[in-house]
Amino acid sequence: MSIKRSAPSQHLRISITSQTLELFELEPGWSRDRWADDLPKPALRYEVSTAKNGPGNELGSYCTPVGRHVIRAKIGRGAAFGTVFTRRRPTGEIWSKELAEGGPGRDWILTRILWLCGLEPGRNRFGSVDTMKRYIYLHGSPPTAQMGIPGSIGCIRMRNQDIVDLFDRVPAGTTVDIRA
């Protein structure tokens, strides 16, 4: 017997152009296309920072992938604010200015991780365009990371308080539309 799961009622839309992430709360029984342009008013909007190289789906491009995605995994529940992650594992460090001075140029992944998986074969799934194999996340960032302007190497950076808020609001399986 197979169990049919309904899509979560939340949907995220990330705009690379405006450097924003919008959270939509869709009513139960929402029958319209969640990928459409004319969704209801967003429940929340966060300022983010996407890739400084702009949009792109190729492995090694250091670009933010575009298209239809889903949150495949949530990592860091209960981790202390500012927890440093490497390869999706806490390092035991908590971000500080002193720690940052010891690792200039380090790409900080902090507090929580929402790991994305592409849904469009040949565009952002499988082969050299696979979002998940590129390790593209929504994640927390140091307070020194500027939001509202592109600055990452592919991921979607968020303020630590914003990623904690979002992490607590959305389940794995939430759809994510990333647009240029």
N, C-alpha and C positions, 0 to 999 in steps of 0.2 A: 504494500500500500504506500503510495506517495502522498506526502503532505504538501499542499500548495501554500506557499507563504505569500502574503501580500507585501507590497513594497512599503517601507516605512513612510509615515506621513510627512517627514521632513524631506526637504530637497535643498541643496546648496547650489548657488550660482557664483562663480568667480569670474570677475572681469579683469583681464590683464590691462586693458585700456584705462580703466578707472582705479585699478589697484584696490578693489573691494571684494568682499565675500558677503553674499546675502543669504540669509536663512529664511526659507519659506516653510510655513506650517500649513500643509494641505489638509483640508477637511477629510474625515473618513468618507470613503466612497467617491473621492475625487476621480472623476472619469475622464478629465481632459489630459492632454499630453503634458507631462511634467517637464519636457524639454522645450515647450513652446515659449515664445517671447512674452506672451500676455498672462503671466502668472499673477496671482493676487499680490497685494502689497507685501513686501518682505516683513517678517516679524522682527528681524534684527539685521544690522549691517555692521561689518567690521572692516577696518582699514587693514590691508595686507601689503606684503612685498613679494612680488614674483621675480622671475629670473631677469638679471641685468642683460642677458642675451636675447630677451624677448620670447615669443612663442615658438615652439618647435617640438617635434615628437621623437627625433632621432637620438639614439644612444650616443653619448659623448658630446652632444650639442650644448649641454648646460643651459637648456631652454626649458620653460614651463610647458608641459604638454597641453594640448587642447582637445576638446571633445567630451564625450560622455564617459564618466567614471563612476566608481562606487567606492565607498570606504570599506576596504577589505579587512583591516585590522585596527584595533584601538590599543595603544601601548602606553603604559605609564599610569594607569589608574592608581591613585593613592600616593604617587611619588611626590616628594617634597617640591615645593615651588623652586624653580631654578635647577632642578636635577639635570645633569649633563648625560646625554645618551650618545653612545657610539655603536653603530651597527644594531640599533634598536635595543640596546641593553644599557641600563644605568651604569655609569662608570664609578659611582661612589662619590663623585664630585658634585658640589653645588656651585653654580656660576657666581663669580665675584670679579671685581675689577682686577684684583691681584692675580687670580687664575687666568684671566684674559691677557694680562700683560706677559704671562709666561708662555702663551701660545698665540702670538700674533698671526693673523691670517687664518686661524682655525674657523671652520664653518660650524657654528654652535647650533646644536639641536637640543632644545631644552623643554622640560616640564611635562609635555604630552606629545604623542605622535598619532596622527590619523593617516594610515598608509593607504594610498590610492591604487586602484586597479582599473585599467582601461576596459571599456565595454565594446570597443569597435575594432574587430580584427583587421589588421593591416594599417590601421590609423594610430591606435594607441594600445593595442594588445597583440602579443606574439612578435617574434622576430626582433629586429633592431629598433622597433618603436614601442616596446612593451613598457608601459608606465610603471608597473610593479617591479619589473626587473631593473628599472632605472632607479628604484628606491626613491620615488617621489612621494613626499609627505606634506601634510599640513602640520606645522610644529611651532613650538614656542621659540622665542629669540631673546637675546640679551636686550636690556633697556637701551643700549647704544645702537641697535639696529633701527634704521629709519623705516617707518611704514609710509605707504602712499607713493613710494617710488620703487622702481625695480632695483633689486640688490642681491637676490639669491643666486645660487648656481643651479636652479631648476625647481626647487621646492617652493611651497607657499608659506612664507614666514608670517607669524602672527605675534602680537604681544602675549606675554605669558598669561595674564589674566584673561585675555580673550580666548586662547586655546583651551584653558581650563573650563571656561564657560561653555564653549562649543562642544568640547569633549563630553561634558555632562548632559548636554541636550540631545545629542544625536547618537543613534545606535550604529553598529557595524551594519552595512547593507544600505546606508543612506546614499542616495544618488547625488552626484556632483557634476555639474556642467561647467567646464572651463572654456571661456570664450576669449578670443583675441581682442 
